[in-house]
Amino acid sequence: MTDGRRTGIEVTFGGDDTVRIRATAAPGTTVTTDRRKWDTFVLGVRAGEFDHFFARP
Protein backbone atom coordinates (compact mmCIF):
# COMPACT_ATOMS: atom_id res chain seq x y z
CA MET A 1 0.00 0.00 0.00
CA THR A 2 1.07 3.52 -0.65
CA ASP A 3 -0.70 6.54 0.80
CA GLY A 4 -3.30 4.20 2.31
CA ARG A 5 -4.41 2.99 -1.13
CA ARG A 6 -3.95 -0.46 -2.56
CA THR A 7 -1.27 -0.92 -5.18
CA GLY A 8 -2.34 -2.65 -8.36
CA ILE A 9 -0.28 -5.28 -10.10
CA GLU A 10 -0.06 -5.49 -13.87
CA VAL A 11 0.96 -8.69 -15.63
CA THR A 12 1.65 -8.69 -19.37
CA PHE A 13 2.47 -11.62 -21.61
CA GLY A 14 4.81 -11.15 -24.57
CA GLY A 15 4.76 -13.18 -27.76
CA ASP A 16 8.27 -14.44 -26.95
CA ASP A 17 7.11 -16.36 -23.81
CA THR A 18 8.11 -13.42 -21.60
CA VAL A 19 5.97 -12.40 -18.62
CA ARG A 20 6.41 -8.93 -17.14
CA ILE A 21 5.06 -7.99 -13.71
CA ARG A 22 4.98 -4.49 -12.22
CA ALA A 23 3.28 -2.56 -9.45
CA THR A 24 1.30 0.45 -10.61
CA ALA A 25 2.92 2.45 -7.79
CA ALA A 26 6.38 1.77 -9.26
CA PRO A 27 5.93 1.92 -13.04
CA GLY A 28 9.68 2.09 -13.68
CA THR A 29 10.38 -1.27 -12.03
CA THR A 30 9.51 -4.51 -13.81
CA VAL A 31 10.09 -8.14 -12.90
CA THR A 32 10.54 -10.44 -15.89
CA THR A 33 10.14 -14.21 -16.02
CA ASP A 34 9.03 -16.83 -18.52
CA ARG A 35 5.59 -18.36 -18.97
CA ARG A 36 6.51 -21.75 -17.45
CA LYS A 37 7.78 -20.17 -14.22
CA TRP A 38 4.76 -17.84 -14.06
CA ASP A 39 2.32 -20.73 -14.48
CA THR A 40 4.13 -22.66 -11.72
CA PHE A 41 3.92 -19.64 -9.41
CA VAL A 42 0.18 -19.22 -10.08
CA LEU A 43 -0.44 -22.90 -9.31
CA GLY A 44 1.38 -22.42 -5.99
CA VAL A 45 -0.72 -19.37 -5.13
CA ARG A 46 -3.93 -21.25 -5.91
CA ALA A 47 -2.75 -24.19 -3.80
CA GLY A 48 -2.20 -21.91 -0.79
CA GLU A 49 1.59 -22.25 -0.70
CA PHE A 50 2.01 -18.57 0.17
CA ASP A 51 -0.90 -18.14 2.56
CA HIS A 52 1.41 -18.15 5.60
CA PHE A 53 2.72 -14.73 4.53
CA PHE A 54 -0.71 -13.29 5.27
CA ALA A 55 -1.52 -15.26 8.42
CA ARG A 56 -2.47 -13.08 11.35
CA PRO A 57 -1.12 -13.93 14.82
Phi, psi and omega per residue, in radians:
M1 nan 2.499 3.007
T2 -2.277 2.368 -3.136
D3 0.979 0.506 3.137
G4 1.359 0.010 3.125
R5 -1.842 2.649 3.098
R6 -1.251 2.542 3.084
T7 -1.679 2.280 3.096
G8 -1.465 2.717 3.083
I9 -2.051 2.318 3.076
E10 -1.972 2.309 3.099
V11 -2.126 2.202 3.096
T12 -2.166 2.541 -3.110
F13 -1.986 2.156 3.131
G14 -1.596 2.789 3.129
G15 -1.186 -0.252 -3.129
D16 -1.697 0.411 3.124
D17 1.289 0.245 3.129
T18 -1.594 2.396 3.061
V19 -2.041 2.264 3.134
R20 -2.065 2.302 -3.099
I21 -2.168 2.333 3.081
R22 -2.600 2.670 3.046
A23 -1.553 2.402 3.141
T24 -1.105 -0.419 3.122
A25 -1.332 -0.277 -3.133
A26 -2.322 1.186 -3.028
P27 -1.100 -0.320 3.140
G28 -1.495 -0.084 -3.112
T29 -1.983 2.204 -3.117
T30 -2.293 2.399 3.013
V31 -1.767 2.333 -3.108
T32 -2.098 2.408 3.089
T33 -2.565 -3.065 3.078
D34 -1.875 2.929 -3.031
R35 -1.097 -0.689 -3.141
R36 -1.070 -0.788 3.126
K37 -1.170 -0.690 3.112
W38 -1.077 -0.833 -3.134
D39 -1.050 -0.679 3.100
T40 -1.133 -0.741 3.092
F41 -1.056 -0.810 -3.130
V42 -1.077 -0.715 3.088
L43 -1.055 -0.707 3.103
G44 -1.122 -0.717 3.095
V45 -1.078 -0.819 -3.125
R46 -1.138 -0.506 3.129
A47 -1.445 -0.079 3.106
G48 1.503 0.246 -3.090
E49 -1.141 -0.293 -3.103
F50 -1.983 0.084 -3.093
D51 -1.021 -0.536 -3.098
H52 -1.113 -0.338 3.094
F53 -1.231 -0.361 -3.120
F54 -1.915 0.094 -3.129
A55 -1.170 2.413 3.130
R56 -1.733 2.407 -3.138
P57 -1.180 nan nan
